[in-house]
Amino acid sequence: MAKLTKAQSKAHQQACDLLAKDILTEDDKFFILEHWQESAKHINTIAGAFFTPIGLARDFSIEVPGGRIIDLCAGIGALSFMTLLRAPSDQPREIVCVELNPEYAAVGRKIVPEARWIEASVFDLPDDLGHFDCAIGNPPFGATPRDAKAPRYSGKDFEYHVIDIASGIADYGVFIVPQMSAPFKYSGHTHFERVESDRYRSFTQQTGVTLDANCGIDTDGYRNDWHGVSVTTEIVTVDFIEARAARQPAQSSLFERAA
């Protein structure tokens, strides 16, 4: 647990008081998303649980298409909340939120009551979820401890495991990842630069997934708005239909050799 300042503790308690209400107003939800501290009762550095700043979640929602959406490692629902709030009235959205921490999920149910909340590991998703138009997420970063592994990716980076899992259940994806895990540098830089690390190349080779740039969102303006951490991130987009097609030749070759 992190030691909060007096101002942070006061605002966190106000957020907790608001959560005692049966129904929250939109203003209530914004206040909670900004001031409810994930580190007040939990050592979030171990779990890699750092909630998305609300401004970043708002910009992120620009990239999310309509239809069925699954929010993996949903936290208290900032991404889902802004995705629903920004959705055009003629594009109804169905959202499933997956969050392992029961306290986070309890808060999330108040923030996004429209969603189906599932308290589970992303490595142990229910069989009845069906297929999704889009998977979204701000997963834990780097070598965060986990209880299993993705179907194809065998490295240490938690965010890549989540994206690999998403590639099997959705057609499209939008994720927040640390800049070093993206195949480009844009946020905080004067221009776009394509940069592929060995870790990223290994992830792509194992999964068939390639991460693409977004419409031009510079996340660096929010790097100091995270609770307890300052981090440079990128928003990446993924065509999972293309990724699954890229995996087919390798699978066919295996079948041919077996025959």
Rosetta blueprint (number, residue, H / E / L):
1 M L
2 A L
3 K L
4 L L
5 T L
6 K H
7 A H
8 Q H
9 S H
10 K H
11 A H
12 H H
13 Q H
14 Q H
15 A H
16 C H
17 D H
18 L H
19 L L
20 A L
21 K L
22 D L
23 I L
24 L L
25 T L
26 E H
27 D H
28 D H
29 K H
30 F H
31 F H
32 I H
33 L H
34 E H
35 H H
36 W L
37 Q L
38 E L
39 S L
40 A L
41 K L
42 H L
43 I L
44 N H
45 T H
46 I H
47 A H
48 G L
49 A L
50 F L
51 F L
52 T L
53 P L
54 I H
55 G H
56 L H
57 A H
58 R H
59 D H
60 F H
61 S H
62 I H
63 E H
64 V L
65 P L
66 G L
67 G E
68 R E
69 I E
70 I E
71 D E
72 L E
73 C L
74 A L
75 G L
76 I L
77 G L
78 A H
79 L H
80 S H
81 F H
82 M H
83 T H
84 L H
85 L H
86 R L
87 A L
88 P L
89 S L
90 D L
91 Q L
92 P L
93 R E
94 E E
95 I E
96 V E
97 C E
98 V E
99 E L
100 L L
101 N L
102 P H
103 E H
104 Y H
105 A H
106 A H
107 V H
108 G H
109 R H
110 K H
111 I H
112 V L
113 P L
114 E L
115 A L
116 R E
117 W E
118 I E
119 E L
120 A L
121 S L
122 V L
123 F L
124 D L
125 L L
126 P L
127 D L
128 D L
129 L L
130 G L
131 H L
132 F E
133 D E
134 C E
135 A E
136 I E
137 G E
138 N L
139 P L
140 P L
141 F L
142 G L
143 A L
144 T L
145 P L
146 R L
147 D L
148 A L
149 K L
150 A L
151 P L
152 R L
153 Y L
154 S L
155 G L
156 K L
157 D L
158 F H
159 E H
160 Y H
161 H H
162 V H
163 I H
164 D H
165 I H
166 A H
167 S L
168 G L
169 I L
170 A E
171 D E
172 Y E
173 G E
174 V E
175 F E
176 I E
177 V E
178 P E
179 Q H
180 M H
181 S H
182 A L
183 P L
184 F E
185 K E
186 Y L
187 S L
188 G L
189 H L
190 T L
191 H L
192 F L
193 E E
194 R E
195 V L
196 E L
197 S L
198 D H
199 R H
200 Y H
201 R H
202 S H
203 F H
204 T H
205 Q H
206 Q H
207 T H
208 G L
209 V L
210 T L
211 L L
212 D E
213 A L
214 N L
215 C L
216 G L
217 I L
218 D L
219 T H
220 D H
221 G H
222 Y H
223 R L
224 N L
225 D L
226 W L
227 H L
228 G L
229 V L
230 S L
231 V L
232 T L
233 T E
234 E E
235 I E
236 V E
237 T E
238 V E
239 D E
240 F H
241 I H
242 E H
243 A H
244 R H
245 A H
246 A H
247 R H
248 Q H
249 P H
250 A H
251 Q H
252 S H
253 S H
254 L H
255 F H
256 E H
257 R H
258 A H
259 A L
